Amino acid sequence: MPTDLRAFQQATREQLEDHLDRLLSDATAPRLTDAMRYSVLGGGKRLRPLLVHATAVSLGDHSTRWLAPAAAVEMIHAYSLIHDDLPAMDDDDLRRGRPTNHRAFDEATAILAGDALQSLAFEHLSHQPDIDPAVCLTMVRRLAHSSGQTGMVGGQMRDLLAEGQSLELSELAGVHRLKTGALIETAIELGALCTQADAATLDSLQRYGAALGLAFQITDDILDVTADTATLGKPQGSDVARGKSTYVSLLGLDKARHHAKLQTDLAHAALTELSLPADAPLHWLADWLLDRNH
């Protein structure tokens, strides 16, 4: 990992977590707040906030406008993980090396914590003094579209229905474009909207995000069979155990790695249309996601 990327990640993480710490301080229902904080402030790659920040910086905006949309995206992501881990869904006991939310608290509290994080994400994003109200509205609309039935939640439904089935590669890609890719693409779009990017820039970044999201998911599938539970922070081999189709099960390990590299190359190619310098954070992130070990 380049030193500059490590420093960028650390700075992003510190600013984001300070922002989230202050945001998640309501004392109305202390146990609920504790459960929300447990998942949001419990570590993780912070990929989606990194993408919001990296996009803004890559397009020349070094202000702090990225923080609110980054926090909103991360709260949506955290709520989705809480609900995905529930017994009625993936029934997982481990997340980021710690007990999942419903194990640390209880199922009812976990459900409510996820619900509250989703509400807070949209409330927080809807009104930011340093972002034009019309842009805030666009951000809310885009995040709602990518996280609901037309995006992440719809993808999770398709993923559940596909358990025990052998999918075609195009069907698997369709599931993951919704379940994982939609929120990744939106994180990039929100970062661009902070800079008042034009339509051509948004179009290039959409192609970057689509390729990046697919590369991310393929790498996840590879790590599910090559990394151990301690490294992953979640149960190794969980997709295989549930009878899910993966890029590795359909293509084999070597072809899956080649496919991930191809998608990463497509992501870089989309950025060349914007004439971004080779050391732009979005270039770094594409390579890091391909080479990561968890």
N, C-alpha and C positions, 0 to 999 in steps of 0.2 A: 504494500500500500504506500503510495507516495506520501512524503512527509506533509505536503500541503493539504492533501485530502484528509489525513489524520487530524490535522489542526482544524480544518473546516468542520469535520464531523464533531469534534470536541466542542468547538464554539457553538455550533448549532444545538447540540444536546444541552449544553449548559443554559443557553438562553431559553430554549423551549421548556426545559424542566422547571426553570424559575417561573416562567409564565404560567405553566400548568399548576405548579404548587400554589400560586396565589389564586388561580381560578377555582381550584378545588378546595376551598376553605370554608364552605358554608356549614354552619353548625345546626341547621334545622333538624336534620336526621343524622346524628353522628355515625351510626353503624353503616348507613347507606354511603355517606361520604368516605368512610374508611374503605369500603369495598370498591368504590370508584377509584380512589387513590391507589389502592393495592394493584390494580391492573394497569392504570395509566402511568404510574410512576415506578413500575416494577421492572424497568429495564427494557431491552429489545433493541433492534437495529435502528429504530427511528427513521426507517427508509422514507416513508411518505413525507414527513416534515423535512427531511434532507432534500427531497426532490422539490418541494415548494421553495425552499431557501436557495438551492442550487440554480433553479430556473431564474429566479429573480436576479441573483448575482450574475449569472451568465449573460443576462440581458442588460446588465449595467446598473441595476437598482441595488444599492447598498444600504437602504433604509431598513427599518424594523417592521415595515408593513407586512412582511411575510409571516410574522409570528401568529396572528389571529387565524388565518387560514390553515397554517401548519398545525396549530393546536386543535382546530376543528376536525381536520382529517385524522389526526392521531386519536382523538376521542371516538370517532366513528370506527376506526380500526380496532381500538380496544374493546368497544362494545361488541363488535362482531366476533372477536376472539372469546369473550366471556360466553356468549351464546353458543358459539360453535363447540365449545368444550363441554356443554351440558350433557347429561345422560341421554336426553332425547335426541341429541345430534351426534357428535363424535365421541362422546363419553370418555373424555381424556382426563387424567389425573395430574398431569404435569404440563406446565407452560413456563418457558423462560427459566427452567431449572427450579421452579417453585410449584407448590400445589396450585392447581387451577382455582379460579375464584370460588366456584361452588364447593370445593373441598376446604378452602381456607375459611369460608363463611358458611353458607348453606345455599341450596338451589334457589329458594325464593329471593334471598338477598342478591344473589348473582343476577337473576333475571331483572330485578329492579335496578341494579347498578348499571346494567347494559342499557335499559330503557332511559335512565337518567342521563347517561353519557351522550346518547343520541340527541336527546332534547337540548342539552347544554351546548352541544356542538353547533346546532343551528341558531340557538339564541345568541351565542358568542359571535358567530360570523355575521349575523344579520345587521349589526350596528357597530361600525368601527369609525371613530372620528377622523382617522387619517386615510380612509378609503372612501371614494365617492359612493353615495347611497345606491346609485344605479349599478355600480360594480359589485357592491355587497349583495344586491338582489341576484345578479347573475351568478355569483359564487354560490349562493344558497341553492339556486335552481340547479346548477351543475352538480353540486355535491349530493343533492337529493336524488337526482336522476341516476348517478353512478352508484349510489349506495342502496337503492331500493329494488323493486321488482325488475326494473330495467337494467340493473347492474349487479352489485355484490349479492344481494339477497336472492335475486333470481338465479344467479350462478350457483349459490349454495343449494337451492332447491333442486336444480338440475344435477348437481353433484350427488346429493342424497339419492335421487331416483336412479342414478347410474351405478350405484354400488352393486357388485356382483355381475355386472354386464361388461362385455368387451366392446369398447367404443371404437369407432373409426378415428383416425388421427384428426380429421377435421371436426368431428364432434367433440373430442377432448379439448381441442383448441378453443372451440366455442364456449365450453363450460368455463375454461380458465380466463378467457377474455372478459367474462362477466364477473366471476367470483374473485379474481385477483387483479386482473388488468384494468378494470374500469376505475377502481379507486387510485391506482398508480397513475393512470392517464389524467385523472382529475387533479391529483396533487400537482402535476406539472402545469396543467392549465391554470390552476389557482395562482401559482407562482408567476405565470405570465400575465395574468389579469392584474396583478399588483403593479405591473410596469406599463399598463395600458397598451399591451402588444397588439399589433394589427392582425388582420385575418390570415395573411400569408404566414406570419410567424406562428400563429396558433395552429395552422394546418401542418406545418413542418414538425412542431412539437407533438402534435397528436400522433404522427407516424413514429416519432421517436418513442413516445410512451407506449404505443401498441407493441412495438418490437421489444422494448425493455421489459414490459410486463410478461411477455411470453418467455423471454430469456430467464427472467426471475423464476417463473413457475417450473420451467424445465430443470433449472439448477436445483430447485427444491426437491423435485422428483429424484434427481441424481443423489442428493444428500440423504434422502430417506432410505437409500439402500447402501450408501458408502460411509456415512458418518455414524458415530455412536450416540446413544441417548444423552450422555454427559455433555458432548459437544453441541448437539442440537438444542438441548434444553427442553425437549419434548420427546415422547416415545419414538424410538427408531423403528422403522418398518410398519408404521401405523396404517399407511395407505394399502400396503399389500395385505395386511391382516383384515382389512375391511373389504377386500375384493375390488378395490378401485383400479380402473385403468390409469396408467401413468405413461409418461413419455418413455420411461425405461422399459416398462412391460410391453409397450407396442414397438419400440425401435431397438431396444438393447442399449447397453451402457455407452458404447462408443458412438453410435449414431445419435443418441440423445445429446452427448457432449458436442458433437459436430453441429447439431441443430441449435443448441444454445449459443454457440459461437457465431453461427450464421445470423441469428436474430440480433446479437450484439453488434455485429458489423452493420446490419440494417439500421440500428439505432444511431450509430456513428454517422452513417451516410445521411440520415435525415438532418443531422446537425450541420453538415457541410453546407446545406442550402442557406443556413443563417450566417455563414461566414464567421462562426465562433472560433476563437483561438483554440489551439490543441490542448491548452491547459485549463479550459473552461470546466467548472465543476461538473457539468452534465457529462462530459467525456470521462472524467475520473470515475463517476458513479457507475457508468455502464460497465467499465472494466472491473471495478470492485465487485459488482453483483455477480459477474461471471466467475470470478476467482475465489469467492468467499467459501468458508468452510462451515457455516451455520446459517 
